[in-house]
Amino acid sequence: MFSGVLFDFDGTIVDTTDLVIKSFQYTLKPYLNREVTPEEVYPYFGMPLRQAIEVFVEEKEVDAAMAVYRRYSEEHFDDLTKLCPGILEGLQELDKAGIKFAIVTSRMRKTTFYALKLFNLEKYFPVVVAVEDVKKHKPGPEPVMYALQLLKLYPHEAVMIGDSPHDILAAKAAGVTSVAAGWSKITWEKVLASNPDVVVNSMKEFTDFCLKK
């Protein structure tokens, strides 16, 4: 049984797919004179926002585009997000077993805590590593290693679950067991190409994996 579980946030705990896609579409339309498709956006799920925006707009426009994105996202967060299936029940079962939790996300700390409060999940996550907390984020190991440090765990004692290749690669780079969340909206072939140690199709399946003796 693992002592700690590290969770990606977007698409793993909270389904923010519609929010992210619509935020990109609203933000980028004035720059591209068209609406980007979900397929164009999926590859940038799990990346820091700046890195994603830089792909679509000129460097001098990045800060302005990010401000538009964040404003739209904050205004529509409540209406366009929901918990991923089985998350609450899984957290309750893992918490009962004494497992420690952390979130490792490319999202800003402010909006991560807002979402945790919105869905009444704050008590489960005393450790949150957000984009501001490290210099190099996923797919590098730094945010995962920092979360382990805060949890006071060694890599072999923890497992990380996420819905994007960036999550899997970050976990593997840090020496943590990597698990791909089968409820990902990202092209599944790309997730599998990152060679996760384990693939689960539901939160219940993940919970059972974490608790096996």
N, C-alpha and C positions, 0 to 999 in steps of 0.2 A: 504494500500500500504506500502511495506517495504521501509525503508530508506537506507538500504545497502544490497549488495549482495557479498557474499564471494564465489569465484570460486576455485575449484581444477584446476590444470593446465593440466597435462598429461591425455589424454582421455576425458577431459571435454571441454577445450578450443582448444587445439591442439591434433590431432590424432597422437600420437607417438607410437602406438601399434607395427607397423612393426619395428620401430627403437629399441624399448625396447627389443623385442623378439630376433631380430638379434644380438643386443649387448650382450645379455645373452648367446646366442648360440655361438658366436665367443669367448667370454671370458671363458666360462666353458668347452668347448670341450677338451682343453688340460688336464684339471683336471679330467674329467669324462670319457674321451675316447669315447665320444658319443655326439650327438647333443641333447640338451634338447628340449622337445616339448613345444609348446605354452601353453598347459594345465598345464605344470609344472611351468611355469613362471607367469601365470595370478594371482595366489594367492598373489603374492608379488608386484603387481601393487599398487602404492600409499604408499609403505613403503620406508623409507630411504634406499639408496643403500647398505650401510654396513650391515644392518639387513638382506637384501635379499641374499647378497653374502655369508654371514656366514652360511646360510642353506646348501650351496653346497660345500664349500671348508673348509679346516682346518684353524684354527684361524691364524696360522703363514703365511698363503698365502693370507689372505683377502686384505691387502693393495696393494699387487701386482696385484691381480685380479681386484680391483677397478680401478687402474690406467689404465689397459688394457681396461676395460669397458668404461671409460670416454673418452679415446683417440678414440676408435672406434665410440662411440656415437657422439662426436664432428665432426669427419671426415665425417660422413654420415647423419648428422642432416638435412641438406638442402634437400637431395634427398629422405629421408624416412619419412618426416612429412608433414602434411597438416592441415589446419583449419578444425575443426569439422563443420558439416553442420549448416548454419544459425547463426553462432556465431557473425559475424560482424554485421549483420542486427539487431540481438537481443541487442548487446551492444549499438548500435546507438539509438535504441528505449528507452532502459532503461536510457541511459545517457541523452537523451532529457527530460526525466521525472525528472531529478535531483537526481537520485539514485547514491549513492557512491559505488565504486568497490574496492575489494581487491582480491589478489591471496593468497591462502594458499596451499603451495606445499611442497612435500618432495624432490623436485629437488633443486640443488644448485642455489644460486642467480645468478651467472655468466651466466649459461646456460639458466635460465629463462628469464633474460633480453635480451639475444641474440635472443631467440625465439620471444619475444614481438617485438623487433626491426625488425626481419625478416618478420613478418606478419603485421607490422605497427599498433601495438596495444598499444604502450607505453603510449599514451595520456590517455588511459582509466584506467590505473592501477597505481595511485600514491602510492599505498600501496601494497607491496609484502612481504609476510612472507615466507622465504625459510628455508631450513633445518638447515642452520647455525644460524638462528635467535632465536632458542629456544633450551632448553635442552631436553625436551621430546616432540616428535612430534606425529602426528596422529597415532593411534586413540585416544590419550589423548586430553584434551581440550586446552592445553597451546597455540598452534599456533592460534587457533580460537579466544581465549580470547585476545591474543596480537594484532591480526588484528582489533578486535573491539575497543581496546584501541586506536590504531592509527587512526581509523575512527571516534573516539569519539561517539560511539554508544553503546546502551545497547543490551543485547542478544535478547530481544523480538522485537527489531527494525530491525533485520537482518535475512537473509535466506542464507543457504549455499548449493551449488550444487556440486555434485561430482559423479564419476563413480565407486567408490569402497566402500566396507564396512568400510574401515578406515575413509573415508570422512564422512560417515553418523554417525558413532560412535563418531567422534570428534565433529561434530556439536551438536549432542544430549547431549554429556557430557558438552558442554558449554552453553546449554540452547537455542541454535539457531535452528530455523526451518530447518529441514533437507530435502533435495530433491535429489532423485536418478535420474541421467541422463540416460535415456533409450537407449542412443546410446553407452553404455558401451560395451567393448569387453570382460569384465570379466564375468565369469559364472553368469548369472542373478539370479539364485537361491541364490547364496551367497550374492549378493547385497540386495535382498529382505529379507534375513534372518537377516539383521541388522536393520530391521523395520524402514525404512525411513518414515517421516511424509507425504511425497508426492512423487509420481512417475510421471515423465513427459517423453514423447516419442520424443520430439523435442525441439529445442531452442525456437521456436515460442510459444509452449505450456508453457514453463517455463516463458517466457516474459509476457504472458497473466496472469499467476498466480501471478507474482510479482506486476503487475500493477492493479490487481482487487481491487475495492474499498471495 
